[in-house]
Amino acid sequence: HLFSFILSHRFEFEKQIFRMGVETEIKLSINQQEVDVIAEVLKRSKSGVTAKSCLQNSYFFDGSTKQLSANGLSVRLRSVIPLHSGKMWWEVTIKGKPTAVSGAVSRPEFEHQISSVAAEQILRHKGVGLINYLPESPLRDTCMRLLNGEEMQLVDGFSNVRRTVGPVSVGGLDGVYLELDKTTFMNGSACHTDAELECEVPHPSHVESVNTFVQSIVWSACRRYPQPAAGKRRRMATFRGSKL
């Protein structure tokens, strides 16, 4: 689908995926029990809709004084394991400062894949060497300037199971997908799991029509309208009683 290509800005060169541009995303809070219900309602309401699940393990890195997050930047190393195939890959992502856009959040994003050998080495050394794998981009340049020669450090992380449901057409847009996440946060021996619905849109001008559609799907499935959700890292900080 042309929209799917434009939406993700993904290009494949020798099996390396590179993502660039601005991500605009709707995030809504749902209950864990509603994930499967919403997926089934969407599958029944539209022909050709499928649901695929994957396990994502996300690790976040910053400088010693958290100078990246203080400037609205986020650096993530993430493994993705599709549950239908078990074939894992790793990706490094830099995200810029988020901006609220009428019911959604927009932020610059650059992402590419790295080898499992490189990813495991970075984790083994708690972030040392990650700076060499950041996607070439203006955000990388900003990270380098803020770090000023310092290596990044592993600061937190979480795991989530993502159920991707689609594609559907909304207001003339083809290839729209709903991402239903169950995320587990740890705090010592304590853990907390919550859920959210995410939907990426190609441009802020499409937020209203896509949001209306998503709200209607949740209403059909759950007989309630969902509220906006904070980002996963912010929800994790709330659970831990800490700050980003």
Salt bridges, closest charged atoms under 4 A:
GLU23 OE2 - ARG19 NH2 3.80
GLU23 OE1 - LYS95 NZ 3.37
GLU25 OE1 - LYS27 NZ 3.38
GLU34 OE1 - ARG224 NH2 2.85
ASP36 OD1 - ARG163 NH1 2.82
GLU40 OE2 - LYS43 NZ 3.48
GLU40 OE2 - ARG163 NH2 3.73
GLU91 OE2 - ARG78 NH2 2.78
GLU109 OE1 - ARG19 NE 2.28
GLU109 OE2 - LYS95 NZ 3.39
GLU111 OE2 - ARG10 NH2 3.28
GLU111 OE1 - ARG76 NH2 3.38
ASP156 OD2 - ARG233 NH2 3.19
GLU179 OE1 - ARG162 NH1 3.43
ASP181 OD2 - ARG162 NH2 2.74
ASP181 OD2 - LYS232 NZ 2.78
ASP194 OD2 - HIS192 NE2 3.98
ASP194 OD2 - ARG235 NE 2.81
GLU196 OE2 - LYS232 NZ 2.39
GLU196 OE1 - ARG235 NH1 3.26
GLU198 OE2 - LYS27 NZ 2.71
GLU198 OE1 - ARG162 NH2 3.05
GLU198 OE2 - LYS232 NZ 2.85
GLU200 OE2 - ARG19 NH2 2.67
